[in-house]
Amino acid sequence: MSKKQILLINDMAGYGKVATAAMLPILSYFGHPTYNLPTALVSNTLDYGKFNILDTTEYIKGVFPVWRELGFSFDAIATGFIASEYQAGIISRYCMEQAARGTTIFVDPIMGDEGKLYNGVTEATIKSMREMLSVAHLCYPNYTEACYLTGRQYRAEGVTPDEARNLLDHLRKIGSRSVLITSIPVGGQPSVVGYNHLEEEYFILPYTEIPVHFPGTGDIFSAVLVGHLLDGERLEPSTQAAMDAVYKLIDLNKDNEDKNRGIPLEKYLNIL
């Protein structure tokens, strides 16, 4: 089977396996020709508490005209961190243009976790992520991000199966065709819930949580998920494969001394 060309539009960290630095080796290992467009250059993972960040919007504005002139195209685009509402407008227009030519758009609306927004995320950021969802074939916010995108209240104890389904439907109303919500407690059990528009079906996939925090696990989930989908697999088994990969990687690295740098992926690509 021929492999799909994918463009990653995400930030690039100089120190730490997160965002593009985490996704690129995984998708390359899957055999998909993988390209990248950094939305920001970040000195290190934010978990260290101090960082320097460079917004690359002006660079992006110059890239798209060159790529159009050279005739570059991609089978899929996966977006992650977006630096500003203005940048989101540029990127969403490019995604819409590419989608009209048959490109599949995957959107990870990175904004927050555990009921709180990340530092620097504003109402404008939330609005810009809604704009990205409007062009998505598949989006996969976590529970926190799903609540902010839909204006729903975050509840640490989680939701019922019916409430999870309702949250999926509200994300679909924003525009994404298929939807996943990660890290959502359903009936007291940590789960990933989803809706597959191709088969018009909902699903709930529970998992066991390892009480260790690594930055970049969402990016690992995204890359493995997209890798399987680009290989033609269905959404539910692709989601389960991504969940299993994240669990195994956390379990193998849970005793690492410096967890802030993320998981050293290259050592473990063979288990994906």
Disulfide bonds with the S-S distance in Angstrom:
none
